[in-house]
Amino acid sequence: YNDNSLLYFGQFHGLFSESMWHDMLLHCCPGQKQAEMCSFSTNSSNKCLSAVAKANAVLNYGLNIYNLYLPCAGGVPNATRGLGSNVRGISRDLTDRKNLFRGQPSLGAPHSDRVGEAPLSIPCTDDSLMTGYLNDPYVRYLLHVPANFTKPYAVCDTNVSNNYHRTYKDMAAQYEALIQAKKYRILIYNGDVDMACNYLGDEWFFNSLNIGTAEKRKAWLFQSERDGMQ
């Protein structure tokens, strides 16, 4: 759900031109109305792949994948970069983009051929405060990091990214088991401007479980301010 919903997310947030969105619907889901869920990732026609690749290029350029509305820390690159590439080498968001369009390898992020333990960079994101905090000796002591473990903290690691093997491609069975056990309280939370795990895809996933709802959605208030929906 996360890949198809990301394209709807981009459309709903005004990232695509009308003609670009029209081409995606026309070539990927001909005859389908805009309000219906188009499965862009399952159509392997060249025209569909081309239309989706153009949309992906928009999503991948100069935007913080974890917060659409934040400024691009470090500045936007001068030229549009390819999916998953970065002026500093491998990007952290490449690992998240590997989760998208797994059925269409040509649309997903490429596997890195870079070796070693160099940290992955995060385009448009400044992780210096978090990195500095977690590398502080006193913080490492409080976290029980062994004194003889000298490797510094990094947001992500190239070796981990390249060698991680996915165990599950669909977590529906795990969610269903937890819910049916009736022993756990489960919170599914999404930031409304997070593109790495967008709210729409999670809503589609939850609806696919056919669990039903105890009450209608309502405003989520915190300290007398509306902070979202619940």
Disulfide bonds with the S-S distance in Angstrom:
Cys28-Cys48 2.08
Cys29-Cys38 1.91
Cys72-Cys124 2.03
